Amino acid sequence: MKKLILSLALVAVAAFSTLTVRADDTNAPSTNAPAAAASTNAPAAAASTAPQWASITNAPSMEQRLESVEAYFANTDPTATYKDTNGNWTVNFAMGPSIINTNLSNSTAPGTTVSFPGAGHNAWLLASTALVLFMTLPGLALFYGGMVRKKNVLSVLAQCFLITGLVTILWVFVGYGMIFGGSGTGGTDPVQRLAAMKGEDAMAGWVGSPKICWMLNNVTSAPNGNYSFWVSENVVCMFQLMFAIITPALIIGSIAERMKFKAIFIFMTLWMLIVYFTQGHAVWGINGAMNGVWNAGAKIHAMDFAGGTVVHMTSGFSALTLCLILGKRKGFGKENFAPHSLVLTFIGTGMLWVGWYGFNSGSALAGDVIAANAFTTTTIATAVASFVWPMWEWIVKGKPSVLGFCSGAVAGLVVITPACGYITPQGSIWIGIAAGTICWFMCYKVKGWLGYDDALDTFGVHAIGGMTGAIMTGMLARNAANPNFGGVLNSGKIQYVNDTLFQPLVWEQCKAVAVTIVLSVVGTVVIALITKVLVGLRPTEEVEITGLDESEHGELGYHG
């Protein structure tokens, strides 16, 4: 009991540590502006002072208004037409109608002048958000639940639900700000703008600050141009929350049927704070050290469209590490561990595939040409992989299995994830072939050779698939697939995407892969040891034999 109390205290301290930081000035707003920018760090009353454009006598012209409407269809900055080359406003928005909403501001600084969100782009992201949640509840829960023994099916469902609530709480308090927070102020020059954010991070470009956007303060329905010109920031926030939810849930696949529920609670809390929020900021944060597409000052010019490194590699390598620390399930290699219901697994696979359209295509953060391409490449790669995996089974074992079709589809979805918005449909065919072959070989052969108990093949599919996808993104990314490469990635001396198989981007992707593996493995070892000391990791042998459903939840998935 003492250990449980200590564990809960540890979680509370980790989640609410920034309260003490903010206690000195409870009336100050949570702002993302650098400390040097005194005007944007002022109390709320100061934020209501007249904006810079208030003294200008020019009204928005019809030509400017039309250009901002055209920006909606091109998914570009609608405010650009109202600024000069130095990024200063040239019109007074109080003197006439325009795309600017003077009643809203976003988290980059209270009082920031922003545009209205775009209805169509917002609608697509709202739908995508629901689709990504659908991937976890009930998609992943059923996919994993069908593959365990029937005495443990409810434990998988409970773990997925626990993670959904737990991660949401962490996200609201510190997670969103640690990954996506930051003012991005400093002018229109991208180098200056991102340099202004260095002082806001706990570790510049790598670890975001938990003080930014605390409890989603100042995260409103206005767009945050650091991530999307047309989608409300609170919608982007909820969309990215769904990624944060499913990532730790994937780890369950490796340690299914043999980890205490309270141990999962402690482990997942610390894992999100230490591993996921760090990796997410480094790859997706506008000033992230591995955000090669948008950060001209990135240490590693890599790219990850929808989560090959952030979601699949972190969860997959952490899952393998944790399952090795836990050890094998009781009776592994001696008893029958076959899935108790492939019907549930099949249904879960279908839900995952449908939901993944929101996951991948939604990551364009707009309903634009890039989203359309991501939708197309996702479909092709997944279909090809779902065909290739069971074909290998047919050749080697003489029979194609339903589990093979399901596993192939998920492998295709995983491998295409980092690449979907960067490659052509032709490239997605190669992604599908690689997914159905490499992941199948890891699960069918390598797993048996090495003898580790990766219960539901999280490592073979997500770690290896995510790594394969990240490297193949470097090989197959093409300028024709994504116009954003010309903004930062190809604007310097090195043309990282030059439309060749071994373009410079490949090496950048390999470096990002290496960093991800180190963070995931080292972080998991430390967190697992802390969890073991606090509450222990495994239930008793009697509990494992009886089943986690009855022993830990007092329920049974099936009666009779």
Beta strands, then each sheet from edge to edge (+ up, - down):
strand 1: 100-101
strand 2: 114-115
sheet 1: 1+ 2-
end
